[in-house]
Amino acid sequence: MYEDSEEDYGDVDLPPELLAALAQSHQADSDPLEQPEFDVVEYVNDMFPDEGSLQDVDAKLASIESEISELDKEIDRGVRDYAQRAVDGDAEKALKAATAGVEELDSSTGESEELVQSVSGDVAALDVAKKHITATVTALKRLVMLVSATEQLTAFAAEKRFEQCTPLVLAIVELSEMFEPLRPRLPQVEELLNHKDRLLEDLKAECLEDIEGKLFTPGYDPENKVDVKAACETAAAIGKEVKDDVISMYCMRLLKEYQKLFSFPDGQYSTLEDCDRRFAWLSRTLRRYNAEHREYFPSEWRVDKQLCLHYCHLTRQHLVDLLAATAAPGQTEDAGLLFQLAVKNIEMENDLDKRYSRGDGDMSFKGIVSNCFEPYLSVWVDHEESLLCTKVDEAAAKENPEIMGSKRGSVPSSTDVSEGAQTEPVFVYTSVVELFTKMKKLFKNCKSVSTSNTMFLLCVKSFRVALDRYTDKVLSSRVRSSSSDEQIYAVAGSCVYITQTLPLLAGSISETIDEPLKAQINFAKQMEEAADVETQAIEQLSSRTAGQCMRRITQFLKDDKKSWTAAESADVNAVTSRAHRSLTASLREAAQGLTEPQYSAVAEGVMAKIIEDYCTLIFTGIKEPVDSTERVELLSGLTGGLQTLLLEAPVEGASAAGENTMEAMHAYSAVTCRRMQLPLAVLRALSVQQSGEDAMRVEIIQAMCADREDTPTEEAIDQALSVARSMQHGGGISGRIARDGSSSTGSAGASSGPTSMKDGSRSGTDDVGPMAAQFGAGVSLGVSSNAAAAIGDNGQGDVAAKMQQMFKNIGEQWKTKFVNKP
């Protein structure tokens, strides 16, 4: 066992330093294991001297193994510490070596940079020198080429070899541009370039001369040396100006004959009538060019277009001189011919523009010739204006002018009434349609020659003159002369036609005319005048129809042979029936001859006029006192019959034209009942005259308050009571119940006339006296049939009950105001 241990540890070779350290440590520590002369056998024998000590062998082994483990750990720590110290030492040495290498590299880099800079400076100097040498060599080569090309061009030009001249000219022009900056500094270069300029100038003149001679001078080139096409190419190579000179020379040479024939005043065909000859000449010349000369010119030159442009400018000058001469004092112009010439020249310009213009940036032919007519077209405008006025005068002179249209209701209409009121004119004068047709044609013609001042003069100012003349001499004149109903229908329809058609025409003019003139297009005055004449026609129809109806009632109340006081209810019914038939027939004709708004205006006007005349008749015209129940009942029956016919006749007339009568006449019925309250109130007061003034006042209040939300004024009630008292004693009140509701005794009117048609409404309201304000204003619900039945009240009813009903309607304030009045 011990021998094995010796083999295990005998080969351990410890470093001398370790042995020295162990020896030094042994001196301080007596541990036998740490002695340099350690003997394993001796150490084992010392631990186990006898067999009895072998019992502790396991404990000893464990202790030894523990020591071995601790020793291994210490050895590991020592080895690691030694290795770390070795690594740290090597890194420091390497860092020092690297630092030294970097310093050495920096030093050598600086030396290299100095060397590179030195070499670069030498290279840059050599490069500049090379460039200068290269530029000098290139310039010398180009100079040699320029000199050589100039010499060759001189020789070729002398021999008219234009085909060979073209590339030389291109080269010379390009090379000379390179030497232009040197012209002021080098006399030799300046001399060479001056020689080049003289050479090209001579070549230009030679090209022009040869082209002109070859194309226009017979026998100019007997040896056929001149190549016109090559000469043109040479001219183009010299420069754009030379090319333009060649084109201008050619065009003016062709136009020389044109100038001789058409120039003013010496030309054979210099008049306005010879304009067609000008167009024919241009057509012949273009055909000649295409047949004889087109092949000589490059296609990109577009010589045919340039020829047409020269023709247009020359023609413009001819026409300016000619028009200026004809516009001088003592000279006359044919307006129709002037317009035709303007149209023909515009057509010619459009044709040329369509044929030769190629889009944006290309010169247009439009306006070159035609614009010269603009200052002189006022003659044509004046001529057309005079024709329009003559046409209007002819229409005004006709005693039986033609009328277009047919009665409404005579032809079934496909238009549903729910789509709105019929506003198209029923009858119109043929002359107004012809007038607008003529104006539309003039506008179309004018649009073809001018959209500036000429259009404004003709289509605005002249049209205004014609319309004003037509409105005054034709429409307004026929209204003033009290023409037949059919003529008045045509007047009203023509006014509607004007107000409907004129805005459309004005819109077309505004869309076409130049922008600065758009703001001046205004036909408001003509529209207003037409609306005024329409209103006059409506008023005349209303007055005429109302007069026919009232004539029968007036004859009944003012019959010299038989007093109305002796009449019976049958007589009253007969009078109202005749008046009803007359009014219905007249309104039926009006409904069939007018538009729905116009018919509504006529119906309201008739109603207003009849009520006005009726109130005037019974309030001022009856001399007999209305002091008995029989007379009151007679007048009440007549008044009730009048109200009935006023409510029914317009509806029957409207139904004849196929109108929706229930809706169309609702407002009319309400206004009629409102305006009839005055005579009804007076008659109701007379019906209770035996009961005293208070009872009469109550009846007036009840009549005035029937089916109304507002309340009458005390002044109106007092005046109605005054009228009733005047009728009660006979003789009538002084004065007439005017249309505005005023009389010598105060406001007692019943209505107001129809308002202007241009307002689009018929309110029937005027700012007049208190009675007119109560019975002629606004639209409210109509009086019920009970109110009409109350007309026959004999005044013997229960006054308290009537007062109670009145209080219910108008409140306690009326009790204090009218009943308990001291």
Secondary structure, DSSP 8 states (H G I E B T S, - for coil): -HHHHHHHHHT----HHHHHHHHHHHHH---GGG-TT--HHHHHHHH--SSGGGGGHHHHHHHHHHHHHHHHHHHHHHHHHHHHHHHHHHHHHHHHHHHHHHHHHHHHHHHHHHHHHHHHHHHHHHHHHHHHHHHHHHHHHHHHHHHHHHHHHHHHHHTT-HHHHHHHHHHHHHHHHHHGGGTTT-HHHHHHHHHHHHHHHHHHHHHHHHHHHHHHSTTS-TT----HHHHHHHHHHH-HHHHHHHHHHHHHHHHHHHHHHH-TTTSTT-SGGGHHHHHHHHHHHHHHIIIIIGGGS-GGG-HHHHHHHHHHHHHHHHHHHHHHHHTSTT----HHHHHHHHHHHHHHHHHHHHHH--STTS---TTTTGGGGGGGTHHHHHHHHHHHHHHHHHHHH-SS--EE---BTTB---S-GGG----S-SSEEHHHHHHHHHHHHHHHHHHHH-SSHHHHIIIIIIHHHHHHHHIIIIIIHHHHTT--HHHHHHHHHHHHHHHHHHHHHHHHHHHHS-GGGGGG---HHHHHHHHHHHHHHHHHHHHHHHHHHHHHHHHHHT-SSS-GGG--HHHHHHHHHHHHHHHHHHHHHHHHHS-HHHHHHHHHHHHHHHHHHHHHIIIII--S---SHHHHHHHHHHHHHHHHHHHHHHHHHHHHTT--HHHHTHHHHHHHHHHTHHHHHHHHHHHTGGG-HHHHHHHHHHHHHTT-SS---HHHHHHHHHHHHHHHHSS--SS---TTSEETTEE---------GGGT------S--HHHHHHSSS------HHHHHGGG--S-S-HHHHHHHHHHHH-HHHIIIIIS--
